[in-house]
Amino acid sequence: MHSGRSSRVTVSLDANGGAVEPNDKTVIYTGTYGELPVPTREGYDFEGWFTQKEDGEKVEDTTVVATTEEHTLYAHWTIQVYDVTLSSGEGYTATGATSAEYSSNYEFEVQIAKGYSRTQNYRVLVNGSEVTAASSKDDCDKFQIQNVKGAMSIVVEAWQILPRRKQNLQLEPANITLL
């Protein structure tokens, strides 16, 4: 039974894959948790502190401390999802998902349109850096970007894809007068 005196309670803070300083806090039974530190974790957004490692109840700074026992609060995270912009133009189509999660592998392909072909200078760029196809078959190149760390812009340098055409030149005699 509680004697009515203030009871100090140590709360451990488990960053659950992230980092936090300090990693514990002393609170008062029947008081509020007050301001809790914000942990960090690359590629994730912090959702808040919870009473269980998975699920559990969210603990806010205004939540009342309802136990005299030492206990642990767990950080919950949401993985960051980045936008992917794929360019398409005359002679080709780049296809793939429009988003990618942090640290995932992202796959896309570039389909060369019928009547067009790759030239020696054909290049595919991701955020300005050239990438090499993981596989190439007929008129389709497949790419894989490993360990995604942010938004991506995928560009095929369109001016380097030239139409396949048969050139039939016919020379007609002309009357030329030199002055």
C-alpha atoms as a printed R data frame, in Angstrom:
    type eleno elety resid chain resno      x      y        z
1   ATOM     1    CA   MET     A     1  0.000  0.000    0.000
2   ATOM     2    CA   HIS     A     2  1.264  3.456   -0.895
3   ATOM     3    CA   SER     A     3  2.091  5.603    2.133
4   ATOM     4    CA   GLY     A     4  1.322  8.957    0.484
5   ATOM     5    CA   ARG     A     5  4.976  9.957    0.195
6   ATOM     6    CA   SER     A     6  6.501 10.638   -3.178
7   ATOM     7    CA   SER     A     7  7.961  7.467   -4.632
8   ATOM     8    CA   ARG     A     8 10.770  7.828   -7.117
9   ATOM     9    CA   VAL     A     9 10.670  5.373   -9.991
10  ATOM    10    CA   THR     A    10 13.504  4.686  -12.447
11  ATOM    11    CA   VAL     A    11 12.342  4.311  -16.020
12  ATOM    12    CA   SER     A    12 14.734  2.692  -18.508
13  ATOM    13    CA   LEU     A    13 14.546  3.924  -22.094
14  ATOM    14    CA   ASP     A    14 15.126  1.268  -24.765
15  ATOM    15    CA   ALA     A    15 15.869  2.942  -28.125
16  ATOM    16    CA   ASN     A    16 14.855 -0.300  -29.893
17  ATOM    17    CA   GLY     A    17 17.533 -0.170  -32.616
18  ATOM    18    CA   GLY     A    18 18.289  3.525  -32.249
19  ATOM    19    CA   ALA     A    19 20.343  5.622  -29.858
20  ATOM    20    CA   VAL     A    20 19.170  7.737  -26.909
21  ATOM    21    CA   GLU     A    21 20.833  9.845  -24.229
22  ATOM    22    CA   PRO     A    22 20.147  9.625  -21.396
23  ATOM    23    CA   ASN     A    23 18.868  6.048  -21.414
24  ATOM    24    CA   ASP     A    24 16.943  6.333  -18.171
25  ATOM    25    CA   LYS     A    25 14.881  8.850  -16.231
26  ATOM    26    CA   THR     A    26 13.658  9.166  -12.676
27  ATOM    27    CA   VAL     A    27  9.960 10.000  -12.358
28  ATOM    28    CA   ILE     A    28  7.531 10.319   -9.451
29  ATOM    29    CA   TYR     A    29  4.712  7.844   -8.891
30  ATOM    30    CA   THR     A    30  1.358  9.586   -9.665
31  ATOM    31    CA   GLY     A    31  3.279 12.429  -11.371
32  ATOM    32    CA   THR     A    32  3.706 12.704  -15.139
33  ATOM    33    CA   TYR     A    33  6.587 11.351  -17.195
34  ATOM    34    CA   GLY     A    34  7.436 14.877  -18.305
35  ATOM    35    CA   GLU     A    35  9.687 15.542  -21.261
36  ATOM    36    CA   LEU     A    36 11.327 12.373  -22.531
37  ATOM    37    CA   PRO     A    37 14.438 12.390  -24.735
38  ATOM    38    CA   VAL     A    38 14.050 11.923  -28.472
39  ATOM    39    CA   PRO     A    39 16.086  8.993  -29.805
40  ATOM    40    CA   THR     A    40 17.616  8.833  -33.276
41  ATOM    41    CA   ARG     A    41 17.832  6.036  -35.828
42  ATOM    42    CA   GLU     A    42 19.107  6.412  -39.375
43  ATOM    43    CA   GLY     A    43 16.370  5.835  -41.962
44  ATOM    44    CA   TYR     A    44 13.523  5.866  -39.435
45  ATOM    45    CA   ASP     A    45 11.084  8.379  -37.963
46  ATOM    46    CA   PHE     A    46 10.463  8.261  -34.216
47  ATOM    47    CA   GLU     A    47  6.804  7.493  -33.361
48  ATOM    48    CA   GLY     A    48  7.084  7.853  -29.597
49  ATOM    49    CA   TRP     A    49  7.691  5.934  -26.376
50  ATOM    50    CA   PHE     A    50  5.539  2.874  -25.651
51  ATOM    51    CA   THR     A    51  5.038  0.441  -22.780
52  ATOM    52    CA   GLN     A    52  5.927 -2.629  -24.893
53  ATOM    53    CA   LYS     A    53  8.606 -3.329  -27.491
54  ATOM    54    CA   GLU     A    54  5.827 -4.005  -30.013
55  ATOM    55    CA   ASP     A    55  2.355 -2.543  -29.649
56  ATOM    56    CA   GLY     A    56  1.740 -1.346  -26.069
57  ATOM    57    CA   GLU     A    57  0.351  1.994  -24.961
58  ATOM    58    CA   LYS     A    58  1.922  5.270  -26.043
59  ATOM    59    CA   VAL     A    59  3.481  7.290  -23.222
60  ATOM    60    CA   GLU     A    60  3.271 11.079  -23.614
61  ATOM    61    CA   ASP     A    61  4.898 13.728  -21.431
62  ATOM    62    CA   THR     A    62  1.491 14.195  -19.766
63  ATOM    63    CA   THR     A    63  0.954 10.464  -19.066
64  ATOM    64    CA   VAL     A    64  0.642  9.732  -15.331
65  ATOM    65    CA   VAL     A    65  3.145  7.296  -13.822
66  ATOM    66    CA   ALA     A    66  0.869  4.516  -12.559
67  ATOM    67    CA   THR     A    67  3.400  2.160  -10.959
68  ATOM    68    CA   THR     A    68  5.996  2.245   -8.199
69  ATOM    69    CA   GLU     A    69  7.994 -0.461  -10.000
70  ATOM    70    CA   GLU     A    70 11.000  0.221  -12.201
71  ATOM    71    CA   HIS     A    71  9.986 -0.267  -15.821
72  ATOM    72    CA   THR     A    72 11.097  0.233  -19.402
73  ATOM    73    CA   LEU     A    73  9.697  2.374  -22.191
74  ATOM    74    CA   TYR     A    74 10.427  1.379  -25.777
75  ATOM    75    CA   ALA     A    75 10.975  3.597  -28.802
76  ATOM    76    CA   HIS     A    76  8.748  2.787  -31.777
77  ATOM    77    CA   TRP     A    77  9.844  3.603  -35.307
78  ATOM    78    CA   THR     A    78  8.437  3.998  -38.806
79  ATOM    79    CA   ILE     A    79 10.780  3.249  -41.690
80  ATOM    80    CA   GLN     A    80 11.337  6.178  -44.042
81  ATOM    81    CA   VAL     A    81  9.947  5.842  -47.554
82  ATOM    82    CA   TYR     A    82 11.545  7.857  -50.331
83  ATOM    83    CA   ASP     A    83 10.076  9.119  -53.603
84  ATOM    84    CA   VAL     A    84 11.418  7.738  -56.871
85  ATOM    85    CA   THR     A    85 11.052  9.767  -60.063
86  ATOM    86    CA   LEU     A    86 11.383  7.809  -63.297
87  ATOM    87    CA   SER     A    87 11.819  9.635  -66.572
88  ATOM    88    CA   SER     A    88 10.378  8.461  -69.854
89  ATOM    89    CA   GLY     A    89 10.795  9.978  -73.247
90  ATOM    90    CA   GLU     A    90 10.832  9.349  -76.961
91  ATOM    91    CA   GLY     A    91 12.304  5.937  -77.615
92  ATOM    92    CA   TYR     A    92 12.221  4.495  -74.113
93  ATOM    93    CA   THR     A    93 10.120  3.927  -70.996
94  ATOM    94    CA   ALA     A    94 11.538  3.597  -67.468
95  ATOM    95    CA   THR     A    95  9.291  1.615  -65.122
96  ATOM    96    CA   GLY     A    96  9.436  0.753  -61.437
97  ATOM    97    CA   ALA     A    97  7.797  1.588  -58.123
98  ATOM    98    CA   THR     A    98  7.355  5.282  -57.298
99  ATOM    99    CA   SER     A    99  8.782  4.821  -53.787
100 ATOM   100    CA   ALA     A   100 11.458  2.827  -51.965
101 ATOM   101    CA   GLU     A   101 12.033  2.113  -48.282
102 ATOM   102    CA   TYR     A   102 15.248  2.970  -46.483
103 ATOM   103    CA   SER     A   103 17.948  0.288  -46.875
104 ATOM   104    CA   SER     A   104 15.862 -1.693  -49.399
105 ATOM   105    CA   ASN     A   105 16.909 -2.886  -52.832
106 ATOM   106    CA   TYR     A   106 15.087 -1.063  -55.614
107 ATOM   107    CA   GLU     A   107 14.558 -2.558  -59.072
108 ATOM   108    CA   PHE     A   108 13.540 -0.802  -62.258
109 ATOM   109    CA   GLU     A   109 13.803 -1.382  -65.973
110 ATOM   110    CA   VAL     A   110 14.297  0.639  -69.109
111 ATOM   111    CA   GLN     A   111 12.404 -0.605  -72.135
112 ATOM   112    CA   ILE     A   112 13.687  0.589  -75.503
113 ATOM   113    CA   ALA     A   113 10.763  1.266  -77.860
114 ATOM   114    CA   LYS     A   114 10.292 -0.670  -81.061
115 ATOM   115    CA   GLY     A   115 12.185  1.026  -83.849
116 ATOM   116    CA   TYR     A   116 14.856  2.449  -81.506
117 ATOM   117    CA   SER     A   117 18.213  1.109  -80.357
118 ATOM   118    CA   ARG     A   118 20.875  1.849  -77.775
119 ATOM   119    CA   THR     A   119 23.859  3.823  -78.957
120 ATOM   120    CA   GLN     A   120 27.405  3.549  -77.702
121 ATOM   121    CA   ASN     A   121 26.737  6.529  -75.413
122 ATOM   122    CA   TYR     A   122 23.469  5.229  -73.917
123 ATOM   123    CA   ARG     A   123 23.487  5.951  -70.175
124 ATOM   124    CA   VAL     A   124 21.120  5.559  -67.248
125 ATOM   125    CA   LEU     A   125 21.667  7.924  -64.319
126 ATOM   126    CA   VAL     A   126 20.431  7.703  -60.723
127 ATOM   127    CA   ASN     A   127 20.763 11.041  -58.939
128 ATOM   128    CA   GLY     A   128 23.293 12.077  -61.564
129 ATOM   129    CA   SER     A   129 25.529  8.986  -61.294
130 ATOM   130    CA   GLU     A   130 25.693  6.396  -64.029
131 ATOM   131    CA   VAL     A   131 24.447  2.901  -63.153
132 ATOM   132    CA   THR     A   132 25.067 -0.396  -64.911
133 ATOM   133    CA   ALA     A   133 22.283 -2.784  -65.844
134 ATOM   134    CA   ALA     A   134 22.066 -5.929  -63.723
135 ATOM   135    CA   SER     A   135 20.794 -7.714  -66.824
136 ATOM   136    CA   SER     A   136 20.077 -6.819  -70.402
137 ATOM   137    CA   LYS     A   137 17.884 -8.754  -72.811
138 ATOM   138    CA   ASP     A   138 16.816 -7.648  -76.250
139 ATOM   139    CA   ASP     A   139 15.462 -4.141  -75.738
140 ATOM   140    CA   CYS     A   140 15.031 -4.229  -71.947
141 ATOM   141    CA   ASP     A   141 17.649 -3.362  -69.331
142 ATOM   142    CA   LYS     A   142 17.003 -4.282  -65.692
143 ATOM   143    CA   PHE     A   143 18.656 -2.356  -62.877
144 ATOM   144    CA   GLN     A   144 18.944 -2.860  -59.122
145 ATOM   145    CA   ILE     A   145 19.926 -0.144  -56.671
146 ATOM   146    CA   GLN     A   146 21.053 -1.704  -53.394
147 ATOM   147    CA   ASN     A   147 20.693 -0.203  -49.929
148 ATOM   148    CA   VAL     A   148 18.519  2.824  -50.766
149 ATOM   149    CA   LYS     A   149 19.403  5.859  -48.611
150 ATOM   150    CA   GLY     A   150 17.169  8.608  -50.017
151 ATOM   151    CA   ALA     A   151 14.955  9.892  -52.817
152 ATOM   152    CA   MET     A   152 16.025  8.938  -56.343
153 ATOM   153    CA   SER     A   153 15.709 10.563  -59.723
154 ATOM   154    CA   ILE     A   154 16.232  8.099  -62.584
155 ATOM   155    CA   VAL     A   155 17.067  9.593  -65.966
156 ATOM   156    CA   VAL     A   156 17.819  8.013  -69.309
157 ATOM   157    CA   GLU     A   157 19.759 10.403  -71.433
158 ATOM   158    CA   ALA     A   158 17.198 10.451  -74.239
159 ATOM   159    CA   TRP     A   159 19.379 12.106  -76.818
160 ATOM   160    CA   GLN     A   160 21.520  8.981  -76.828
161 ATOM   161    CA   ILE     A   161 18.762  6.694  -78.028
162 ATOM   162    CA   LEU     A   162 18.481  6.945  -81.769
163 ATOM   163    CA   PRO     A   163 15.729  5.545  -83.986
164 ATOM   164    CA   ARG     A   164 16.592  2.475  -86.049
165 ATOM   165    CA   ARG     A   165 15.985  3.486  -89.622
166 ATOM   166    CA   LYS     A   166 16.899  2.196  -93.018
167 ATOM   167    CA   GLN     A   167 18.511  4.965  -94.943
168 ATOM   168    CA   ASN     A   168 17.887  4.797  -98.666
169 ATOM   169    CA   LEU     A   169 19.711  7.633 -100.361
170 ATOM   170    CA   GLN     A   170 18.816  8.425 -103.872
171 ATOM   171    CA   LEU     A   171 21.009 10.843 -105.743
172 ATOM   172    CA   GLU     A   172 19.437 12.665 -108.631
173 ATOM   173    CA   PRO     A   173 21.529 14.462 -111.229
174 ATOM   174    CA   ALA     A   174 21.238 18.216 -110.857
175 ATOM   175    CA   ASN     A   175 22.074 21.133 -113.016
176 ATOM   176    CA   ILE     A   176 24.777 23.147 -111.269
177 ATOM   177    CA   THR     A   177 25.966 26.459 -112.605
178 ATOM   178    CA   LEU     A   178 29.143 27.944 -111.193
179 ATOM   179    CA   LEU     A   179 29.336 31.733 -111.195
